[in-house]
Amino acid sequence: IQDMVHLNGNRSRKEVEASINLKKAEQFLDMDRHPTGRSKKERRYRQWALRNCLFLNPLNDLGPHAIAAQDILSLPSFTTSTDEFPQLFGFFNQLKQEFVSGRWLLYDGLHSEDVHFSDRRVSLVNTLDYPTYSLAIEKVKAAYRIGYSILDKIAYFLNEYAALGVKPRDVYFKTIWYEKGNAQQRVVREQFALSKNLPLRGLYWLAKDLFDPELQGVMEPDAQELYTIRNRLEHSYLKVHDMLISRSGTDALSRMFTDRLAHSVARDDFQAKTLQVYKLARSALIYLSLGMHREEQRRAAGKLGELVAPMLLHPWRDSDKR
C-alpha cells in the first residue's frame, strides 16, 4: 500500500507542477493571514486545534496555518433514486458535529483552571489515592466517549453506503470489514478485498491498527488500552488520578491503596490518550470522505449517458446553529 501511495503521490505531484507555476502561486498564497476567531478565547481554541492537527481539513496536515482553521471536510455529490432522502449527508453532518463538539469539550476540559460552580457543595469522600473529581475531567471523559464512538458510527455509514447488509445491531468498526463479521477468520469482504480505493484501504488498516491482536505489537502500541478505557467509561468504572502510585504487591499496604473495582489511569496519561483518540477519529473521517469521493468517481464512469436530475443542497448557516 505504501508503494502505491508513493507512486500515486509522485504522479499527482508531477500533474500539479505541470499545470501550475508553484513559485508564482506561493507569492500570492499566504496561509497564515486568515482570521481564526472573533475573540481571544476562540483564537486560543483554534490555535490549539491547529497545533494538534485536529481540524477536519487536509490543509491542517501541512502545519498550524490559519487557513486550515475551519472544518471544510465534506462528502462528494452522489447519485441516488429520485425518492430517496439525502440521508448520507445528514449522517455525515452528525459525525462532523459530534467530532467538533467533542473536540471543544476536550479543549475546555484540558484548559480549565478554576473550580466550576457545579462542583461546589458536592460532598465526596477522599479515598487517599489522589483521585480527581471535577467538571473538567468529566468533560474529557465525555470527549473520549464521543471521539471513540465515531469509529463505530463510521462502520454504520459504510454498511449503508456499500450496501453490506449487516444488521444494525451487529455493525462495529472492528468487524465490518469481514465476511459474517468474523474478525478471527480474517476473510475480508469482497467489496473491500477487490477495491482499489486507497483511502478506503487506509480506513481498513486503521481498524486493524486498533483491533488486530497480531499487529498491535508493531503498529498501535496503545490500542488495547484505548479499547479498555472506552469499555470502562461506558460500562463500569474508570478512575482518573492526579498522581498514580503503582502498587502491585499483595501486602496490606498495597491492598489499602488499590481500588480493585476501578481501572486506574493517571490524569496526564488519560488526557494524552483522549487527544490520540481524536487524531484517530479525524483520520477515519478523512479516509471516509476521500474514499467516498473515489468511489463516486468510479460509479460515475459507469453511468455515462444516463439522465441525472440534480438536487441542490445549500450549506447550513452558522447563524442558524442554536
PLY file of the C-alpha trace (Angstrom):
ply
format ascii 1.0
element vertex 322
property float x
property float y
property float z
element edge 321
property int vertex1
property int vertex2
end_header
0.00 0.00 0.00
2.83 2.39 0.88
4.44 1.81 -2.54
1.12 2.52 -4.28
0.61 5.70 -2.26
4.17 6.80 -3.09
3.70 6.17 -6.82
0.33 7.90 -6.93
1.71 10.79 -4.88
4.61 11.32 -7.30
2.23 11.15 -10.27
-0.14 13.68 -8.70
2.76 15.99 -7.85
4.01 15.95 -11.44
0.48 16.69 -12.73
0.19 19.68 -10.39
3.63 21.00 -11.23
2.86 20.70 -14.96
-0.29 22.83 -14.71
0.63 25.37 -12.00
3.60 27.67 -11.59
4.27 26.79 -7.95
6.78 29.57 -7.29
4.37 32.18 -8.61
1.48 30.64 -6.68
3.48 30.84 -3.45
3.81 34.59 -3.89
0.05 35.05 -3.86
-0.86 32.39 -1.28
-0.47 33.39 2.33
-1.62 30.51 4.52
-1.36 32.45 7.77
-3.20 35.71 7.08
-6.64 34.34 7.77
-8.96 35.02 10.72
-9.00 32.40 13.47
-11.81 33.80 15.59
-13.69 36.83 16.88
-12.49 36.67 20.49
-9.24 35.82 22.27
-10.92 32.71 23.68
-11.91 31.46 20.23
-8.50 32.24 18.77
-6.73 30.32 21.56
-9.02 27.34 20.92
-8.45 27.33 17.20
-4.69 27.73 17.58
-4.68 24.72 19.92
-6.66 22.65 17.40
-4.31 23.72 14.60
-1.20 22.79 16.60
-2.66 19.36 17.37
-3.85 18.84 13.76
-7.48 18.39 14.77
-9.37 20.34 12.09
-11.36 18.33 9.57
-9.34 19.95 6.85
-6.49 18.29 4.90
-4.62 21.61 4.88
-4.05 21.20 8.61
-1.64 18.37 7.77
0.66 20.97 6.21
1.07 22.66 9.59
-0.71 25.01 12.02
-1.61 27.51 9.31
-4.57 29.81 9.89
-6.07 28.91 6.52
-6.82 25.43 7.91
-8.76 26.64 10.97
-12.10 25.54 9.57
-13.79 22.17 9.22
-14.40 22.02 5.47
-14.35 18.24 5.00
-17.45 17.15 3.09
-18.96 14.37 1.03
-18.99 14.39 -2.76
-22.10 14.64 -4.88
-23.57 11.18 -5.34
-26.42 9.56 -7.22
-29.49 8.06 -5.54
-33.01 7.17 -6.61
-35.33 10.16 -7.01
-37.44 9.23 -3.97
-34.54 8.81 -1.54
-33.84 11.31 1.24
-30.24 12.66 1.28
-29.58 10.66 4.42
-25.83 10.21 3.98
-25.38 13.98 4.08
-27.40 14.09 7.29
-25.34 11.26 8.76
-22.05 12.92 7.86
-23.32 16.22 9.31
-23.87 14.40 12.60
-20.44 12.76 12.54
-18.79 16.14 11.99
-20.86 17.86 14.66
-20.05 15.19 17.23
-16.36 15.43 16.37
-16.14 19.22 16.66
-18.27 19.31 19.82
-16.16 16.61 21.41
-13.02 18.48 20.35
-14.26 21.56 22.19
-15.12 19.54 25.31
-11.60 18.13 25.26
-10.04 21.57 24.92
-12.26 23.07 27.61
-11.53 20.20 29.99
-7.78 20.44 29.41
-7.63 24.19 29.97
-9.91 24.57 32.96
-8.17 26.41 35.80
-10.93 27.27 38.26
-13.36 25.16 40.23
-16.67 25.25 38.39
-19.70 26.32 40.41
-21.40 22.99 39.64
-18.66 21.24 41.65
-19.24 23.32 44.77
-21.20 21.79 47.67
-20.82 18.31 46.22
-19.82 16.05 49.11
-17.24 13.46 48.05
-15.01 11.18 50.13
-11.22 11.39 49.83
-10.07 7.80 49.27
-6.39 8.79 49.72
-5.26 7.57 46.29
-5.15 11.04 44.70
-8.39 10.80 42.66
-9.53 13.70 40.53
-13.17 14.76 40.52
-14.33 17.83 38.62
-16.42 19.01 35.74
-13.17 19.48 33.80
-12.20 15.80 33.91
-15.79 14.75 33.17
-15.63 16.89 30.03
-12.52 15.00 28.94
-14.28 11.69 29.70
-17.29 12.78 27.66
-14.98 13.82 24.84
-13.33 10.39 24.91
-16.68 8.63 24.62
-17.76 10.84 21.73
-14.48 10.51 19.83
-14.27 6.74 20.16
-17.94 6.23 19.25
-17.35 7.95 15.90
-15.44 4.86 14.73
-18.43 2.53 15.11
-20.68 5.14 13.51
-18.37 5.25 10.51
-18.87 1.50 10.21
-22.64 2.08 10.27
-22.20 4.66 7.48
-20.18 2.18 5.40
-22.76 -0.54 5.95
-25.38 1.70 4.33
-23.24 3.25 1.60
-21.63 -0.02 0.45
-24.90 -1.97 0.90
-23.18 -4.61 3.01
-26.45 -5.82 4.53
-25.15 -6.21 8.09
-27.85 -6.00 10.74
-27.57 -2.66 12.59
-27.01 -4.33 15.96
-24.00 -6.22 14.50
-22.21 -3.22 12.99
-18.81 -2.45 14.54
-15.72 -0.73 13.19
-13.71 -3.76 14.29
-15.67 -6.32 12.26
-17.41 -4.51 9.38
-14.58 -5.48 7.03
-15.01 -9.23 7.35
-17.44 -11.79 6.00
-20.10 -12.60 8.59
-18.47 -10.02 10.87
-15.89 -12.59 11.95
-12.51 -10.91 12.53
-10.96 -14.21 13.70
-11.35 -15.91 10.31
-9.93 -12.81 8.55
-11.93 -13.29 5.36
-12.20 -9.73 4.03
-15.49 -8.86 2.32
-15.33 -8.97 -1.44
-16.44 -5.32 -1.65
-13.24 -4.32 0.17
-10.82 -7.06 -0.92
-11.23 -6.21 -4.62
-11.30 -2.46 -4.11
-8.51 -0.25 -5.45
-9.80 2.63 -3.34
-6.70 3.73 -1.40
-8.49 5.93 1.20
-10.83 3.04 1.96
-7.81 0.77 2.39
-6.39 3.36 4.78
-9.61 3.15 6.82
-9.34 -0.65 6.86
-5.75 -0.53 8.10
-6.68 2.00 10.75
-9.20 -0.56 12.04
-6.56 -3.30 12.01
-4.13 -0.96 13.74
-6.62 -0.59 16.58
-8.12 -4.05 16.86
-5.94 -6.74 15.28
-4.07 -8.55 18.11
-1.44 -9.86 15.68
-0.48 -6.33 14.67
-0.73 -4.43 17.94
2.86 -5.25 18.84
4.23 -3.41 15.82
1.59 -0.82 14.99
-0.56 0.97 17.56
1.02 0.21 20.96
-1.79 1.82 22.96
-4.63 0.15 21.07
-5.63 -2.28 23.82
-5.51 0.41 26.47
-7.64 2.76 24.34
-10.21 -0.01 23.98
-10.11 -0.86 27.69
-10.61 2.77 28.71
-13.58 3.08 26.37
-15.23 -0.05 27.82
-14.61 1.07 31.40
-16.04 4.51 30.68
-19.15 3.06 29.09
-19.83 0.02 31.23
-18.09 0.09 34.59
-15.58 2.25 36.46
-12.67 4.35 35.24
-10.77 6.22 37.93
-8.55 9.15 36.98
-5.78 10.11 39.41
-3.82 13.34 39.70
-0.94 11.13 40.73
-0.97 7.38 40.13
1.10 5.34 42.55
1.77 1.87 41.21
1.32 -0.76 43.91
1.46 -4.27 42.51
2.17 -6.08 45.76
-0.21 -8.25 47.77
0.70 -6.80 51.15
-1.81 -5.00 53.33
-0.50 -1.53 52.43
-0.85 -2.21 48.70
-4.38 -3.52 49.15
-5.29 -0.48 51.25
-4.43 1.93 48.44
-5.58 -0.15 45.45
-9.12 0.26 44.16
-9.70 -3.22 42.73
-13.04 -2.23 41.20
-11.53 0.56 39.12
-9.37 0.75 36.04
-6.96 3.46 37.16
-5.19 5.93 34.89
-3.07 9.00 35.56
-4.72 12.25 34.52
-1.91 13.31 32.19
-1.91 9.90 30.52
-5.69 9.85 30.13
-5.73 13.33 28.61
-2.99 12.34 26.16
-4.93 9.22 25.15
-8.08 11.26 24.60
-6.13 13.52 22.25
-4.88 10.40 20.50
-8.46 9.16 20.05
-9.35 12.43 18.31
-6.40 12.14 15.96
-7.59 8.64 15.03
-11.20 9.77 14.61
-10.06 12.66 12.41
-8.04 10.31 10.21
-11.01 7.96 9.93
-13.37 10.76 8.87
-10.91 12.00 6.25
-10.43 8.46 4.89
-14.21 8.05 4.76
-14.74 11.28 2.83
-11.87 10.70 0.38
-12.88 7.06 -0.05
-16.41 8.10 -0.99
-15.04 10.69 -3.43
-13.00 7.96 -5.11
-15.91 5.53 -5.19
-18.25 8.11 -6.70
-15.71 8.76 -9.47
-15.72 5.04 -10.22
-19.51 4.81 -10.18
-19.90 7.90 -12.36
-17.63 6.38 -15.01
-20.08 3.50 -15.34
-23.12 5.78 -15.72
-22.05 7.94 -18.66
-25.03 8.96 -20.75
-27.61 8.35 -18.02
-30.09 11.13 -17.26
-29.46 12.68 -13.84
-31.64 15.33 -12.17
-29.53 17.37 -9.72
-30.77 18.12 -6.22
-29.10 21.22 -4.80
-28.41 21.30 -1.06
-27.21 24.56 0.49
-24.82 24.94 3.44
-26.27 25.29 6.92
-25.67 28.85 8.10
-23.72 29.45 11.31
-26.41 31.89 12.43
-28.96 29.05 12.44
-26.94 26.88 14.83
-28.74 27.17 18.14
0 1
1 2
2 3
3 4
4 5
5 6
6 7
7 8
8 9
9 10
10 11
11 12
12 13
13 14
14 15
15 16
16 17
17 18
18 19
19 20
20 21
21 22
22 23
23 24
24 25
25 26
26 27
27 28
28 29
29 30
30 31
31 32
32 33
33 34
34 35
35 36
36 37
37 38
38 39
39 40
40 41
41 42
42 43
43 44
44 45
45 46
46 47
47 48
48 49
49 50
50 51
51 52
52 53
53 54
54 55
55 56
56 57
57 58
58 59
59 60
60 61
61 62
62 63
63 64
64 65
65 66
66 67
67 68
68 69
69 70
70 71
71 72
72 73
73 74
74 75
75 76
76 77
77 78
78 79
79 80
80 81
81 82
82 83
83 84
84 85
85 86
86 87
87 88
88 89
89 90
90 91
91 92
92 93
93 94
94 95
95 96
96 97
97 98
98 99
99 100
100 101
101 102
102 103
103 104
104 105
105 106
106 107
107 108
108 109
109 110
110 111
111 112
112 113
113 114
114 115
115 116
116 117
117 118
118 119
119 120
120 121
121 122
122 123
123 124
124 125
125 126
126 127
127 128
128 129
129 130
130 131
131 132
132 133
133 134
134 135
135 136
136 137
137 138
138 139
139 140
140 141
141 142
142 143
143 144
144 145
145 146
146 147
147 148
148 149
149 150
150 151
151 152
152 153
153 154
154 155
155 156
156 157
157 158
158 159
159 160
160 161
161 162
162 163
163 164
164 165
165 166
166 167
167 168
168 169
169 170
170 171
171 172
172 173
173 174
174 175
175 176
176 177
177 178
178 179
179 180
180 181
181 182
182 183
183 184
184 185
185 186
186 187
187 188
188 189
189 190
190 191
191 192
192 193
193 194
194 195
195 196
196 197
197 198
198 199
199 200
200 201
201 202
202 203
203 204
204 205
205 206
206 207
207 208
208 209
209 210
210 211
211 212
212 213
213 214
214 215
215 216
216 217
217 218
218 219
219 220
220 221
221 222
222 223
223 224
224 225
225 226
226 227
227 228
228 229
229 230
230 231
231 232
232 233
233 234
234 235
235 236
236 237
237 238
238 239
239 240
240 241
241 242
242 243
243 244
244 245
245 246
246 247
247 248
248 249
249 250
250 251
251 252
252 253
253 254
254 255
255 256
256 257
257 258
258 259
259 260
260 261
261 262
262 263
263 264
264 265
265 266
266 267
267 268
268 269
269 270
270 271
271 272
272 273
273 274
274 275
275 276
276 277
277 278
278 279
279 280
280 281
281 282
282 283
283 284
284 285
285 286
286 287
287 288
288 289
289 290
290 291
291 292
292 293
293 294
294 295
295 296
296 297
297 298
298 299
299 300
300 301
301 302
302 303
303 304
304 305
305 306
306 307
307 308
308 309
309 310
310 311
311 312
312 313
313 314
314 315
315 316
316 317
317 318
318 319
319 320
320 321
